[in-house]
Amino acid sequence: MPPTLLAALGMGLRAGAREGWLVPVGAVVSAARRVALWPAWAVLWAMLARAVLGSLRAHPLDPGGALGGALAALASPRLLGLVGGLWLAGLLLGAVLRVAWLSGALPTLGGAMAGAPGPRFATGVAFAFPRVLAAAALALAADVAGSLFASTLVLGAIAVTVRVAGQGGGVLLAAAVALALTLALAVPLALGALGDAAVARAALRGEGPGAAFAASVRRLLARPGTFALAALAFGLAAALGPASVEGVATAATGFARGAAPVVLLGPQVLVAALALLVGAALDLWRLGTFAALACGGDARP
């Protein structure tokens, strides 16, 4: 039986506090995943700037020349192929970094929760990476399927609502639309929680992707509300936490809004680093919580 939500949150928080050195490591991994996409953006903007400047030189009196040059560049198969390839390579590199991070961080948190902390990060990356990669691939497929399922339900509910608008739909129709919208929210949350639990079991228990998902399904069915609430809470925290840090920092430095860009560079870098650290701390707490839900009992994992 998985632990309760409060117990899992407490276990994850204590494990993250004991292994606090993982927070800056997670922030570096998150920053590296963003940097991996920079080459695609750099090539795109450079080629657009070149096309715009070339169009302006060729037609200096044409007010729509810049826009025409940019659109012509965007329609170029060579540019689309180059930028698309760089973007895909960046996404794949980011995915590999994420899986390597999970392979090391989850065993470290598991050891902290079990009361046996130790140097587990490098060992996890070396030996758990293939299993975590397979489980993460299945979790991604489940997330995509959940998103498609939710999108289909939402579009269907909108289409039905528009069709019967002004015709006085009955109570059964309203109940069906409400059920569809509820499932559109609950199913992706459940599949996301299931994927997180399966990845945790692959890293901590050494299970293959199939066995990890089967065990995670059994534990999710034992406490479905706990898994769904954990996924919802950490999803909201991940969306609001770093953004709140950036908003507070922007308000605090508002007095220097008219300063030179060079003067504002230092505070902006500091705010970005702080937002990354907050996001990494929340992610570490989430990993510990789902590790407890996936592998722990009522008291200890």
Disulfide bonds with the S-S distance in Angstrom:
none
